Amino acid sequence: MASNLYTHQDSNIAKTWVLMGSFLVVVIAVGWAISYYFNNPGILFFAVLFALATNIFAYWNSDKVAIAMSGAKPAEEAQYGDLHNIVENLAITAGLPKPRVYIIDDPAPNAFATGRNKEHAAIAVTTGLLGMMDRTELEGVLAHELSHVGNRDILVSTVAVVLVGFVSLASDFFLRTTMWGGRGSDKDSKSNPFLAILAVALIVLAPIVATLMQLAISRKREFLADASGALLTRYPEGLANALRKIGAYASPMKRANTATAHLFISNPFGAAAARSGLAKLFMTHPPIADRIKALVGNE
């Protein structure tokens, strides 16, 4: 089992970086398409600055924003001593500083980790998760969340958000500019009709492609955190059993939000039945059944 998990871990690291590389190709292609269409490479300067500035700000404040939007409150150690002990023991095993611990008053079983790096990390769990899980299952969930911290998933997600923001902003800039007319000077243009059509198609479709890549990266990081968490506890069945219980709870969280949905261990809008084919492309999380299968094999 351990060797399978290590293989799965390495595979998802490689796939994540392949996706990130592909993402950069899309960004470069969009930049080329807009500069080609308008015959002016300098028009993207402010769009790039704006996308970078807003997303860098979001990265530095990601923990505060996620905690506030989820309604999480600090978990008092006197009241949640067992929770603090588990987090501290797992953090020591993982070689990480103990993150701040928060509680979300919600019956839905869920949890998330946030923070720009391991020194500024936080883990939040719902009251529903604490009430539903036994110790090994809770350890599995917390190990999964600590793995997000150790794997630098917040950094990877932020880079993906920056790239999506750039592509979306560039596409919106293009559409608004063309709506108002003007393509720049055609005097020195080297364009031809085929390349112009290709550039327009690329710019219009790029935000969809970029969003799908962001979702794919998020799903790969969930698989990676599952594998890393199971290796941390040396008991994959603990996390697998926790995922079974989480997947059986259909109701959404009280403060579910699309902006923070990808942070949680399971979709906060309710664990959907396993889907396949094209529908998987638009999911923020892999199907629960696929995650359990990756951890312990076929049911």
QUIRA-V685499 format. One record per pair of residues at least 4 apart in sequence whose ideal C-beta (glycine too) atoms are under 6 Angstrom apart, sorted by the first residue. I is the first residue (numbers start at 1). J is the second residue. D is the distance in Angstrom with one decimal. If there is no record, write none. Layout:
BEGIN
i = <I,I>
j = <J,J>
d = <D,D>
END
This chain:
BEGIN
i = <5,5,5,8,8,9,9,12,12,12,15,16,16,19,19,19,23,23,26,26,27,27,29,30,30,30,31,32,33,33,33,34,34,35,36,37,38,38,38,39,39,40,44,47,47,47,49,51,51,51,52,55,55,55,59,59,61,62,63,63,63,66,66,66,67,69,69,70,71,72,72,72,73,74,75,75,75,75,77,77,84,86,86,87,87,88,90,90,90,91,91,94,94,94,96,96,97,97,99,99,99,100,101,102,104,104,105,106,106,106,106,107,108,108,108,108,109,109,109,109,109,110,110,110,110,111,111,111,111,111,112,112,112,113,113,113,113,114,114,115,115,115,116,116,118,121,123,125,128,129,132,133,133,133,136,137,137,137,139,139,139,140,140,140,140,141,143,143,143,144,144,144,147,147,147,147,148,148,151,153,153,160,160,164,164,165,167,167,167,168,171,171,171,174,191,191,201,202,206,212,218,218,219,222,222,225,226,226,229,230,230,230,233,236,236,236,237,240,240,240,243,243,243,243,246,247,247,250,252,252,252,253,256,256,261,261,262,264,266,267,271,274,274,275,275,286,286>
j = <227,230,231,227,294,227,228,220,223,224,220,217,220,213,216,217,163,213,209,210,163,166,202,167,170,206,44,36,199,202,203,170,174,41,199,199,43,183,184,184,189,184,48,169,170,173,53,165,166,169,56,161,162,165,116,158,65,114,114,115,122,114,260,263,72,257,260,104,255,102,104,124,103,102,80,101,102,103,81,84,101,139,142,101,142,98,142,143,146,96,98,146,150,232,118,150,118,119,121,122,123,122,123,124,124,126,127,126,128,253,254,128,126,128,251,253,128,129,132,246,249,126,264,266,268,125,129,141,145,265,124,263,264,123,145,148,149,122,263,120,121,122,120,154,149,149,145,129,132,133,245,137,138,242,238,238,241,242,143,233,238,233,238,239,242,242,229,232,233,225,229,265,151,225,228,229,153,225,224,157,221,214,217,210,214,169,206,207,210,207,203,206,207,203,195,196,205,206,210,281,262,284,286,285,286,229,291,295,239,236,239,295,238,240,295,296,241,292,295,296,247,288,291,292,266,271,288,270,256,269,270,268,268,269,268,284,284,268,271,285,288,287,289,279,280,290,291>
d = <4.7,5.5,5.5,4.7,5.8,4.2,6.0,4.9,5.0,4.1,5.2,5.9,4.9,5.7,5.6,5.1,5.0,5.1,5.9,5.9,5.5,5.8,5.9,5.5,5.3,4.8,5.9,5.8,3.8,4.6,5.1,6.0,5.4,4.3,5.2,4.6,5.6,5.8,4.3,4.5,4.8,4.8,5.5,5.0,5.3,5.1,6.0,4.3,4.2,4.9,5.9,5.4,4.2,5.1,5.8,4.2,5.5,5.7,4.6,4.5,5.2,4.2,5.2,5.9,4.9,5.4,5.4,5.5,5.0,3.8,4.8,4.2,5.7,5.9,4.3,4.4,5.8,4.5,6.0,4.9,5.9,5.7,5.7,5.6,5.8,5.0,5.7,5.4,5.4,4.7,4.5,5.4,5.5,5.7,5.1,5.7,5.9,6.0,3.8,5.3,5.0,4.2,5.8,3.9,5.6,4.5,5.5,4.4,5.8,5.1,5.3,4.2,5.9,5.1,6.0,4.5,4.6,4.2,4.9,5.0,5.5,5.1,5.0,5.7,5.9,4.3,5.7,5.4,5.6,5.1,5.7,4.1,4.6,5.0,4.0,4.4,5.4,5.5,6.0,4.5,3.5,5.3,5.4,5.8,5.4,4.5,4.9,4.9,6.0,5.9,5.5,3.9,4.3,5.7,3.8,5.4,5.1,3.9,6.0,5.3,5.7,5.9,3.6,3.1,4.9,5.0,3.7,4.3,4.8,5.0,3.7,5.9,5.6,4.3,3.6,4.6,4.4,5.0,6.0,5.9,4.8,4.6,5.1,4.8,5.1,5.9,5.0,5.6,4.1,4.7,5.3,5.7,5.0,4.9,5.8,5.2,6.0,5.9,5.9,5.5,4.6,5.9,4.8,5.8,5.6,5.8,5.5,6.0,5.7,3.9,5.5,5.7,5.8,5.8,4.5,5.5,5.9,4.9,4.6,4.8,5.9,5.4,5.7,5.5,4.8,4.5,3.6,5.1,4.8,4.6,4.6,4.2,4.0,4.9,5.5,5.1,4.8,5.0,5.2,5.1,5.9,3.7,4.2,4.2,5.9,4.9,5.4>
END
